[in-house]
Amino acid sequence: MSFATERPLAYGAVCVLLWVALWVALEALLFEDDFLGAAITGAVGGLAFAVATIAIRRARGTE
C-alpha cells in the first residue's frame, strides 16, 4: 500500500505543513504579507488535498 493509505494521519499532517509553507512563502514573496490568512488557506487546502487523495486511492485500491 502507499503511504497515504497506510498512515493517513501522517500523510495529512505532511500535506497540511507543506501547503501552509507554500502559501506563507507565496504571501511573503508576492503579496501583502497577510501571514495568518495564508496559513489558514494553506491548512484548509492541504487538508482538502489529503482527504481527497486518500479517498481516491482507497476507492481505486491503488497501492
C-alpha positions as a printed NumPy array, in Angstrom:
array([[  0.   ,   0.   ,   0.   ],
       [  1.001,   3.6  ,  -0.315],
       [  1.994,   5.969,   2.476],
       [ -1.3  ,   7.853,   2.021],
       [ -3.421,   4.814,   2.829],
       [ -1.091,   3.15 ,   5.342],
       [ -0.687,   6.207,   7.558],
       [ -3.42 ,   8.707,   6.726],
       [ -2.797,  10.945,   9.755],
       [  0.905,  11.317,   8.999],
       [  0.155,  11.885,   5.315],
       [ -2.442,  14.511,   6.206],
       [ -0.047,  16.29 ,   8.55 ],
       [  2.685,  16.372,   5.902],
       [  0.263,  17.716,   3.287],
       [ -1.012,  20.437,   5.605],
       [  2.503,  21.506,   6.616],
       [  3.684,  21.643,   3.007],
       [  0.656,  23.614,   1.856],
       [  0.973,  26.078,   4.758],
       [  4.667,  26.599,   4.   ],
       [  3.908,  27.109,   0.316],
       [  1.119,  29.645,   0.892],
       [  3.068,  31.589,   3.525],
       [  6.117,  31.726,   1.231],
       [  3.99 ,  32.913,  -1.693],
       [  2.356,  35.519,   0.505],
       [  5.721,  36.764,   1.733],
       [  7.232,  36.957,  -1.744],
       [  4.355,  38.16 ,  -3.883],
       [  1.544,  39.696,  -1.882],
       [  0.779,  41.947,   1.093],
       [  2.186,  39.875,   3.983],
       [ -1.098,  38.53 ,   5.402],
       [  0.544,  35.505,   7.01 ],
       [ -2.405,  34.394,   9.141],
       [ -4.724,  34.338,   6.146],
       [ -2.119,  32.488,   4.097],
       [ -1.629,  29.91 ,   6.872],
       [ -5.379,  29.318,   7.123],
       [ -5.696,  28.991,   3.345],
       [ -2.782,  26.558,   3.272],
       [ -4.174,  24.47 ,   6.125],
       [ -7.608,  24.178,   4.527],
       [ -6.116,  23.432,   1.114],
       [ -3.703,  20.843,   2.489],
       [ -6.424,  19.117,   4.477],
       [ -8.749,  19.023,   1.478],
       [ -5.967,  17.66 ,  -0.73 ],
       [ -5.043,  14.953,   1.788],
       [ -8.636,  13.826,   2.312],
       [ -9.355,  13.741,  -1.42 ],
       [ -6.138,  11.862,  -2.185],
       [ -6.775,   9.246,   0.491],
       [-10.4  ,   8.787,  -0.575],
       [ -9.485,   8.373,  -4.241],
       [ -6.67 ,   5.919,  -3.521],
       [ -8.894,   3.812,  -1.282],
       [-11.717,   3.819,  -3.809],
       [ -9.4  ,   2.752,  -6.62 ],
       [ -7.459,   0.317,  -4.481],
       [ -4.237,   1.956,  -5.677],
       [ -1.061,   0.958,  -3.929]])
